[in-house]
């Protein structure tokens, strides 16, 4: 599983979530279609990733990268904010987890 695939999955999920958020607030076929297409792409890329990777790694990388990418998009594009500083620390811990999952063998002593 490549990082570019993880990035594409995350981008597709952002598109899907933003579409579904628009549908939840205002309705409309276009927003629902955007959300659905985003998640169809996510499913396609997930299946493609699982051909070569194991579920633990694929899911961990996708969840982590997606959480950070979508949080950044919500912060920058939608103007959404978290309520407490500890919540931002939680996002930092996710970033650390992504690096640990992707670290080459032998680089981390554990």
Secondary structure, DSSP 4 states (H G I P E B T S, - for coil): --HHHHHHHHHHHHHHHHHHHHHHHH--HHHHHHHHHHHHHHHHHHHHHHHHS-HHHHHHHHHHHHHHHHHHHIIIII----SSHHHHHHHHHHHHHHHHHHPPTTTS--
